[in-house]
Amino acid sequence: MRVLMVDGDAWRRAPAPATSPAAEEAEFLWELRKYVLLLATLAATVTYTAGLDPPGGFWTDNVGELLAGDPVLQKTYPGRYKAFFYCNATAFVASLVIVNLLLVRFLCRRRWWLRALQAAMILDMFGLMGAYAAGSSREAAMSAYILVLVILVCSYVSAHVLLYGLTTAQVSAPDAPERVERARKYLLIFATLAATVAYQAGLSTPGGFWLGSLENQHLAGDPMLRGNHPY
């Protein structure tokens, strides 16, 4: 820690002891571990909920081959339901893998730990993207729009991070790193909350879903809001 030294009538601040690169890297990995664990826990929560309550709802009566309790989307949009199911299941399993990689202590000492963690995070992200695109809409154009939008945003963020990493930032205020770290934590909490509620709202739209099909108007499992109030 920094201490104040007396030199005659003048006060001067003694320089803080320098930390080794290994210690700084260990501290960074520990902070990263806490953030990733939070994100993985929330991803596992939303994918678990979406798996048990899929978009489109469930059939309420036994009609022919349809049984009460079966997912509506599985009958009306079988391809879209399969895409949602497999992407959501992939994201759920990847989230559990991330949690186990972060909680089991002896795994953190393995050389392959960081690469496995990165691979699981990428798989989790693409699984969430695919499940949201397949479950939040019923049209191929809308799903493609969502994927293109996410890819553009991710590309912009990646380019911004790369360009920022190539530049040297000059920080003059002594408490700037602490303020940046506090802002980073608050922004992470806000972004995580926004992603969670947006994912759930996209799969379970306001107004509910149609339980029956009407020719040339809608199919069972379509959002009611899209038919009655499209805008």
C-alpha positions in Angstrom: 0.0 0.0 0.0 1.1 3.6 -0.5 2.2 5.5 2.6 3.0 9.2 3.3 6.6 10.0 4.2 7.9 13.2 5.9 10.8 14.9 4.2 11.4 18.1 6.1 8.2 20.2 5.9 7.1 18.6 2.6 4.8 15.6 2.3 5.5 13.2 -0.5 3.8 10.0 -1.6 6.0 6.9 -1.7 5.7 4.9 -4.9 3.5 1.8 -4.6 5.4 -1.5 -4.9 5.3 -2.9 -8.4 3.3 -6.0 -8.9 4.6 -8.8 -11.1 3.0 -9.6 -14.4 2.1 -13.1 -13.1 0.2 -11.6 -10.1 -1.7 -9.1 -12.4 -2.6 -11.9 -14.8 -3.8 -14.1 -11.8 -6.0 -11.2 -10.5 -7.4 -10.5 -14.0 -8.3 -14.2 -14.4 -10.0 -14.3 -11.0 -12.1 -11.2 -11.8 -12.9 -12.7 -15.2 -13.9 -16.0 -13.6 -16.6 -14.2 -11.4 -18.1 -12.4 -14.4 -18.2 -15.5 -16.6 -19.7 -17.5 -13.8 -22.5 -14.9 -13.4 -23.2 -14.9 -17.2 -23.1 -18.7 -17.4 -25.6 -19.0 -14.5 -28.1 -16.7 -16.1 -27.7 -18.3 -19.5 -28.4 -21.7 -17.9 -31.5 -20.2 -16.1 -33.1 -18.7 -19.2 -32.4 -21.7 -21.4 -33.8 -24.1 -18.8 -36.9 -22.0 -18.5 -37.3 -21.8 -22.3 -36.8 -25.6 -22.7 -39.6 -26.3 -20.2 -41.9 -23.6 -21.6 -41.1 -23.4 -25.4 -42.4 -20.6 -27.6 -45.8 -21.2 -29.0 -47.2 -22.8 -25.9 -48.8 -26.3 -25.6 -51.9 -28.0 -26.9 -54.7 -28.0 -24.4 -56.8 -30.9 -25.8 -56.3 -34.3 -27.4 -57.2 -33.8 -31.1 -56.3 -36.7 -33.4 -52.6 -37.3 -33.2 -52.1 -34.2 -31.1 -51.9 -34.7 -27.4 -52.5 -32.2 -24.7 -49.2 -30.9 -23.3 -47.3 -31.3 -26.6 -45.5 -28.2 -28.0 -47.6 -26.4 -30.5 -44.6 -25.3 -32.5 -43.5 -28.9 -33.0 -46.6 -29.5 -35.2 -47.1 -26.1 -37.0 -43.4 -25.3 -37.5 -41.4 -28.5 -37.1 -38.2 -27.2 -38.7 -38.2 -24.1 -36.6 -39.0 -26.0 -33.5 -36.1 -28.4 -34.1 -33.7 -25.5 -34.6 -34.9 -23.8 -31.4 -34.7 -27.1 -29.4 -31.2 -28.0 -30.5 -29.8 -24.5 -30.2 -31.4 -24.0 -26.8 -30.2 -27.4 -25.5 -26.7 -26.6 -26.8 -26.7 -23.3 -25.0 -28.0 -25.0 -21.8 -25.3 -27.7 -21.8 -22.6 -25.3 -22.7 -23.6 -23.1 -19.7 -23.4 -26.1 -17.4 -20.0 -27.0 -18.8 -18.8 -23.4 -18.2 -20.1 -23.5 -14.6 -18.3 -26.8 -13.9 -15.1 -25.5 -15.5 -15.2 -22.5 -13.2 -16.2 -24.2 -10.0 -14.0 -27.3 -10.0 -10.7 -26.1 -8.7 -8.4 -28.8 -10.0 -9.6 -28.2 -13.6 -8.4 -24.6 -13.4 -4.8 -25.8 -13.1 -5.0 -27.7 -16.4 -3.4 -26.3 -19.5 -6.4 -26.9 -21.6 -8.8 -25.2 -19.2 -8.7 -21.7 -20.8 -9.2 -23.1 -24.3 -12.1 -25.3 -23.2 -13.7 -22.3 -21.4 -13.4 -20.2 -24.5 -14.8 -22.9 -26.7 -17.8 -23.4 -24.4 -18.4 -19.7 -24.2 -18.5 -19.4 -28.0 -20.8 -22.4 -28.3 -23.1 -20.9 -25.6 -23.3 -17.6 -27.5 -24.1 -19.1 -30.8 -26.6 -21.5 -29.2 -28.4 -18.5 -27.6 -28.4 -16.6 -30.9 -29.8 -19.5 -32.8 -32.5 -20.3 -30.2 -33.6 -16.7 -30.1 -33.7 -16.3 -33.8 -35.7 -19.5 -34.3 -38.1 -19.1 -31.4 -38.9 -15.4 -31.4 -40.3 -15.2 -34.9 -42.2 -17.4 -37.4 -40.8 -16.0 -40.6 -37.5 -16.8 -42.2 -36.9 -13.1 -43.1 -37.3 -12.1 -39.5 -34.9 -14.8 -38.2 -32.4 -13.8 -40.8 -32.7 -10.1 -39.8 -32.1 -11.0 -36.1 -28.9 -13.1 -37.0 -27.6 -10.3 -39.3 -28.2 -7.7 -36.6 -26.4 -9.7 -34.0 -23.5 -10.5 -36.3 -23.1 -6.8 -37.2 -23.2 -5.8 -33.5 -20.6 -8.4 -32.5 -18.4 -7.4 -35.5 -18.5 -3.8 -34.4 -17.7 -4.6 -30.8 -14.8 -6.9 -31.9 -13.4 -4.3 -34.2 -13.7 -1.6 -31.5 -11.9 -3.8 -29.0 -9.1 -4.7 -31.4 -8.6 -1.0 -32.4 -8.7 0.1 -28.7 -6.2 -2.6 -27.8 -3.8 -1.3 -30.5 -3.8 2.2 -29.0 -2.3 3.4 -25.8 -4.7 5.0 -23.4 -3.2 7.8 -21.1 -4.9 7.9 -17.7 -4.0 11.0 -15.7 -6.4 10.7 -12.7 -5.0 8.5 -9.9 -8.5 6.9 -9.3 -9.3 6.4 -12.9 -8.7 2.5 -12.9 -11.0 2.1 -9.9 -13.8 4.2 -11.5 -13.5 2.3 -14.8 -13.7 -1.0 -12.9 -16.9 0.2 -11.1 -18.5 1.4 -14.3 -17.6 -1.9 -15.9 -19.3 -3.9 -13.2 -22.5 -1.8 -13.4 -22.6 -2.0 -17.2 -22.1 -5.8 -17.0 -25.1 -6.1 -14.6 -27.2 -3.9 -16.8 -26.3 -5.7 -20.0 -26.9 -9.1 -18.4 -30.3 -8.1 -17.1 -31.3 -6.6 -20.5 -30.2 -9.8 -22.3 -32.1 -12.0 -19.9 -35.4 -10.2 -20.1 -35.1 -9.7 -23.8 -34.5 -13.4 -24.4 -37.5 -14.4 -22.3 -39.7 -11.7 -23.9 -38.7 -12.8 -27.4 -39.7 -16.4 -26.8 -42.8 -15.6 -24.8 -44.3 -12.6 -26.5 -46.9 -10.3 -24.9 -50.5 -11.3 -25.7 -49.8 -15.0 -25.8 -50.2 -17.4 -28.8 -53.1 -18.7 -30.8 -54.2 -22.2 -29.8 -56.0 -22.9 -33.1 -55.4 -22.3 -36.8 -57.4 -20.0 -39.0 -57.0 -20.4 -42.7 -55.0 -17.6 -44.5 -54.7 -15.7 -41.2 -52.7 -17.5 -38.6 -51.5 -20.9 -37.4 -51.5 -22.4 -33.9 -48.5 -21.1 -32.0 -48.3 -17.7 -33.8 -48.2 -14.7 -31.6 -51.6 -13.0 -31.1 -50.1 -9.6 -31.1 -48.7 -10.1 -34.6 -52.2 -10.8 -36.0 -54.2 -8.2 -34.1 -51.6 -5.4 -33.7 -48.9 -6.1 -36.2 -47.1 -2.8 -35.8 
